[in-house]
Amino acid sequence: MTERNRRIIRRRMLTFLVVVLVLGFTAYLFGDNYSTLHGLDQQKIEITEKIEEQKIRSNQLDEQVKQIGSKSYVEFVARKYLGLYYPDEIIVVPATE
């Protein structure tokens, strides 16, 4: 081989090596970013589910707050937890065997 052919082969090998390195580095960056993006998508899904659960809980608590002000709820709490009854009420306790 002549000197000129060797230079051409070296130049082509160097160009090929640079192209392979650039493509490898690009693939590495895209792969790393893809895994990060996938992790963030999973977090987004989990947070969205938690938000929906908290909205349901908030609605339940709103209903409880509405009940607290009602007469029937106050009567229920007075009977169950405080043992209070109306003065003209007759209390019947079943006998246990």
Residue frames relative to the residue before (quaternion, step in Angstrom):
aa qw qx qy qz dx dy dz
M 1.0000 0.0000 0.0000 0.0000 0.00 0.00 0.00
T 0.4242 -0.6946 0.5198 0.2595 3.44 -1.07 0.70
E 0.6807 -0.4865 0.3679 0.4056 3.50 -1.32 0.32
R 0.6343 0.5420 -0.3267 0.4441 3.56 1.01 -0.80
N 0.6585 0.5039 -0.3084 0.4663 3.61 0.93 -0.83
R 0.6325 0.5309 -0.3284 0.4585 3.58 1.02 -0.76
R 0.6447 0.5139 -0.3193 0.4672 3.58 0.97 -0.81
I 0.6485 0.5130 -0.3144 0.4663 3.56 0.95 -0.86
I 0.6583 0.4996 -0.3078 0.4716 3.60 0.94 -0.86
R 0.6516 0.5078 -0.3140 0.4679 3.61 0.94 -0.85
R 0.6547 0.5116 -0.3131 0.4601 3.55 0.94 -0.91
R 0.6604 0.4963 -0.3046 0.4742 3.61 0.95 -0.84
M 0.6472 0.5080 -0.3211 0.4690 3.60 0.97 -0.80
L 0.6491 0.5074 -0.3121 0.4730 3.56 0.99 -0.86
T 0.6469 0.5087 -0.3163 0.4720 3.59 0.95 -0.86
F 0.6479 0.5165 -0.3082 0.4675 3.59 0.96 -0.89
L 0.6564 0.5138 -0.3047 0.4607 3.58 0.95 -0.89
V 0.6534 0.5031 -0.3118 0.4720 3.59 0.95 -0.87
V 0.6507 0.5097 -0.3198 0.4632 3.61 0.93 -0.85
V 0.6537 0.5049 -0.3128 0.4689 3.60 0.94 -0.87
L 0.6578 0.5034 -0.3142 0.4638 3.61 0.93 -0.83
V 0.6560 0.5000 -0.3159 0.4690 3.59 0.93 -0.85
L 0.6646 0.4919 -0.3057 0.4722 3.60 0.93 -0.84
G 0.6437 0.5189 -0.3204 0.4623 3.59 0.99 -0.77
F 0.6596 0.5000 -0.3038 0.4718 3.57 0.94 -0.88
T 0.6434 0.5177 -0.3156 0.4673 3.58 1.01 -0.84
A 0.6498 0.5070 -0.3138 0.4715 3.59 0.95 -0.85
Y 0.6287 0.5316 -0.3322 0.4602 3.60 1.01 -0.78
L 0.6726 0.4949 -0.3040 0.4586 3.59 0.87 -0.92
F 0.6661 0.4901 -0.3102 0.4689 3.60 0.90 -0.86
G 0.6477 0.5193 -0.3216 0.4554 3.59 0.97 -0.79
D 0.6568 0.5053 -0.3062 0.4686 3.56 0.96 -0.87
N 0.6755 0.4813 -0.2936 0.4752 3.57 0.92 -0.87
Y 0.6203 0.5411 -0.3476 0.4490 3.59 1.04 -0.69
S 0.6680 0.4884 -0.3145 0.4651 3.59 0.90 -0.84
T 0.6284 0.5192 -0.3314 0.4751 3.59 1.03 -0.73
L 0.6597 0.5096 -0.3010 0.4632 3.57 0.94 -0.90
H 0.6372 0.5222 -0.3240 0.4651 3.58 0.99 -0.80
G 0.6488 0.5131 -0.3138 0.4661 3.60 0.97 -0.82
L 0.6616 0.4967 -0.3062 0.4710 3.57 0.98 -0.81
D 0.6168 0.5309 -0.3473 0.4660 3.60 1.05 -0.66
Q 0.6386 0.5155 -0.3263 0.4690 3.59 0.99 -0.78
Q 0.6433 0.5111 -0.3218 0.4706 3.59 0.98 -0.83
K 0.6355 0.5375 -0.3269 0.4477 3.57 0.99 -0.84
I 0.6497 0.5115 -0.3135 0.4668 3.58 0.97 -0.86
E 0.6625 0.5055 -0.3071 0.4596 3.60 0.92 -0.91
I 0.6697 0.4933 -0.3029 0.4652 3.58 0.92 -0.89
T 0.6260 0.5302 -0.3374 0.4617 3.60 1.02 -0.75
E 0.6474 0.5054 -0.3187 0.4731 3.59 0.99 -0.80
K 0.6477 0.5097 -0.3208 0.4667 3.60 0.97 -0.81
I 0.6279 0.5313 -0.3362 0.4587 3.58 1.02 -0.78
E 0.6544 0.5064 -0.3154 0.4645 3.59 0.94 -0.85
E 0.6386 0.5173 -0.3261 0.4672 3.60 0.99 -0.81
Q 0.6821 0.4843 -0.2920 0.4636 3.57 0.93 -0.86
K 0.6026 0.5379 -0.3639 0.4638 3.60 1.10 -0.58
I 0.6393 0.5124 -0.3203 0.4755 3.58 1.00 -0.84
R 0.6569 0.5038 -0.3059 0.4703 3.58 0.94 -0.90
S 0.6363 0.5299 -0.3249 0.4569 3.58 0.99 -0.82
N 0.6499 0.5047 -0.3179 0.4710 3.59 0.97 -0.81
Q 0.6383 0.5161 -0.3279 0.4677 3.59 1.00 -0.78
L 0.6641 0.4926 -0.3057 0.4720 3.59 0.95 -0.83
D 0.6110 0.5381 -0.3511 0.4624 3.60 1.05 -0.67
E 0.6434 0.5114 -0.3170 0.4733 3.58 1.00 -0.80
Q 0.6458 0.5105 -0.3234 0.4666 3.59 0.98 -0.80
V 0.6370 0.5176 -0.3328 0.4642 3.59 0.98 -0.78
K 0.6390 0.5127 -0.3292 0.4695 3.60 1.00 -0.75
Q 0.6619 0.5086 -0.3057 0.4579 3.59 1.01 -0.80
I 0.5979 0.5968 -0.3715 0.3851 3.58 0.99 -0.76
G 0.7055 0.4633 -0.2717 0.4625 3.58 0.97 -0.74
S 0.5918 0.5964 -0.3786 0.3882 3.61 1.15 -0.30
K 0.6057 -0.5846 0.4107 0.3502 3.54 -1.20 0.61
S 0.6514 0.5284 -0.3303 0.4329 3.59 0.95 -0.81
Y 0.6545 0.5005 -0.3274 0.4625 3.60 1.00 -0.70
V 0.6325 0.5192 -0.3316 0.4694 3.58 0.98 -0.81
E 0.6474 0.5080 -0.3139 0.4735 3.58 0.99 -0.82
F 0.6344 0.5368 -0.3226 0.4531 3.59 0.97 -0.85
V 0.6812 0.4730 -0.2913 0.4769 3.60 0.86 -0.93
A 0.6455 0.5219 -0.3280 0.4510 3.59 0.95 -0.82
R 0.6815 0.4755 -0.2931 0.4729 3.59 0.94 -0.79
K 0.7452 0.4476 -0.2434 0.4302 3.55 0.73 -1.06
Y 0.8186 0.2964 -0.1352 0.4731 3.57 0.67 -1.06
L 0.7624 0.3640 -0.2022 0.4953 3.58 1.06 -0.64
G 0.3997 -0.7440 0.4584 0.2769 3.59 1.25 -0.23
L 0.4305 0.7032 -0.4603 0.3290 3.61 1.12 0.53
Y 0.0539 -0.7807 0.6226 0.0055 3.55 -1.18 0.74
Y 0.6022 -0.5295 0.4367 0.4077 3.55 -1.29 0.25
P 0.5937 -0.6110 0.3811 0.3591 3.62 -1.05 0.70
D 0.7416 0.4022 -0.2407 0.4800 3.63 0.97 -0.71
E 0.4896 0.6742 -0.4197 0.3599 3.58 1.27 0.17
I 0.2511 -0.7373 0.6062 0.1607 3.55 -1.07 0.78
I 0.2306 -0.7879 0.5614 0.1040 3.54 -0.72 1.09
V 0.1238 -0.7780 0.6149 0.0359 3.52 -0.81 1.07
V 0.0985 -0.7812 0.6158 0.0291 3.53 -0.76 1.10
P 0.3592 -0.7428 0.5122 0.2384 3.61 -0.58 1.04
A 0.4728 -0.6683 0.4994 0.2836 3.52 -1.07 0.81
T 0.2868 -0.7475 0.5732 0.1742 3.53 -0.98 0.83
E 0.3345 -0.7566 0.5281 0.1921 3.56 -0.98 0.75
